[in-house]
Each structure stands twice: as C-alpha cells, then as structure tokens.
Amino acid sequence: MSEHTEQKALFEWASVHKHKKLFERRLFAIPNQGGGGKTPRERLNHKIRGAKMAKEGLKAGTADIFFAYPQLFVGDDFYAGLFIELKDYGKYLGKDQKAFIIEMREAGYMAFGVRGWERAAELIGLYIDDIGTLKPLNESDNLYYGGSKRL
C-alpha cells in the first residue's frame, strides 16, 4: 500500500468506528506537499504546488495527522493532542519528521511515527482508552509506535 492508501484506510476506519462522532471534527489530515511526479509536467506542478503551500505555511516535517483531543493523565500530566506521522511499511521517518515529533512531545503533545493504518488506528484507540500505556512510550527515545511489521 502507498502512504496515500494507508491514510485513506485510516480515515475509512474512523468513519465507521464507535467514536466516529468524536473523529468527525477532531481527527484530520494535515496537507503535505506529496510526491514529485513521474513526468516533467508533474514535477513542475509539484514544485509550483510546493511553493504555494510554503507561502501558506507548509513546514517541512509536519506530521500527516492530528487528533485534537486533549487528555489529562493521572497527576499533572496533560497532553494537548496526538500527532501521527503515517508511513508505509518499509519507509522511515525523515530528519525533519523526527525533529517535529521530538519538538511536539516537548511542547506537550503525544507524537509518534507509525507504519500502516492498523497501527495508527491502534494508537488512536490507546490514546482515547488507555493513555497510561502510551505515556512511557511518548517519553522514550523511540519515535515509533509499534513495530515495523504488519499486525
């Protein structure tokens, strides 16, 4: 599956999930520049679109998905939301993506890279229902949630 297909599958899952009302406005994609294209014309359109998006505020490394659902953990720990960088299997976080995840964690968010929509769905479910499981992972040096293999 491509990253596009993985992300599409995640939002299809969200549209039929028991929390679909919660996801309707709070779980959303953050548009990124996307692929470069195969033909010279596609590459030119990619550069033009990228330049326009940069003027509109596109930042390198920004995560693909945000779940705007603040969570209060036992004690004083508060997470303002969840950022997810969704990768296809076999793909890795880039330097800017790693920096983004670290910076968002330091700013009070949970943030992870995941491979595959299934892992992203699992991560969102834990964020809602069992945030205690994620807290130590969010504080670790590991920037990924879950393994690199399919469930």
Residue pairs with C-beta under 8 A, 6 or more apart in sequence:
1 9
1 88
1 89
1 116
2 88
3 64
3 86
3 87
3 88
3 91
6 86
6 87
6 88
6 116
6 117
6 120
7 29
7 64
7 65
7 86
7 117
9 117
10 65
10 86
10 117
10 120
10 121
11 27
11 29
13 117
13 121
14 20
14 23
14 27
14 121
14 124
15 23
17 23
17 121
19 128
22 69
22 128
23 67
25 68
26 67
26 68
26 69
27 65
27 66
27 67
27 68
27 124
28 65
28 66
28 68
29 64
29 65
30 62
30 63
30 64
30 65
30 66
31 53
31 58
32 58
32 62
32 64
33 46
33 49
33 50
33 53
33 58
34 46
34 49
35 46
36 42
36 43
36 46
37 43
37 45
37 46
50 58
59 100
60 96
61 94
61 95
61 96
61 97
61 98
61 99
61 100
62 100
63 83
63 84
63 85
63 97
63 100
63 101
63 104
63 111
64 84
64 85
64 86
65 83
65 84
65 85
65 86
65 120
66 81
66 82
66 83
66 84
67 81
67 82
67 83
67 84
67 124
67 127
68 81
69 81
69 82
69 127
69 128
70 78
70 79
70 80
70 81
71 78
71 79
71 110
71 127
71 131
72 78
73 79
73 131
73 132
73 135
74 132
77 135
78 108
79 108
79 109
79 110
79 131
79 138
80 107
80 108
80 109
81 109
81 110
82 109
82 110
82 111
82 112
82 123
82 124
82 127
83 100
83 101
83 104
83 109
83 110
83 111
83 112
84 111
84 112
84 113
84 114
84 120
84 123
84 124
85 93
85 97
85 100
85 101
85 111
85 112
85 113
85 114
86 113
86 114
86 116
86 117
86 120
87 93
87 113
87 114
87 115
87 116
88 115
88 116
89 115
89 116
89 148
89 149
89 150
90 115
90 148
91 115
93 101
93 113
93 143
93 144
97 113
98 113
98 143
100 111
101 111
101 112
101 113
101 143
102 111
102 143
104 111
105 111
105 138
105 139
110 127
110 131
110 134
110 138
111 138
111 143
112 123
112 137
112 138
112 143
112 144
112 145
113 143
113 144
113 145
114 120
114 123
114 144
114 145
114 146
115 144
115 146
115 147
115 148
116 150
116 151
118 150
118 151
119 145
119 146
119 151
122 145
122 146
122 151
123 134
123 145
123 146
126 133
126 134
127 134
134 145
137 145
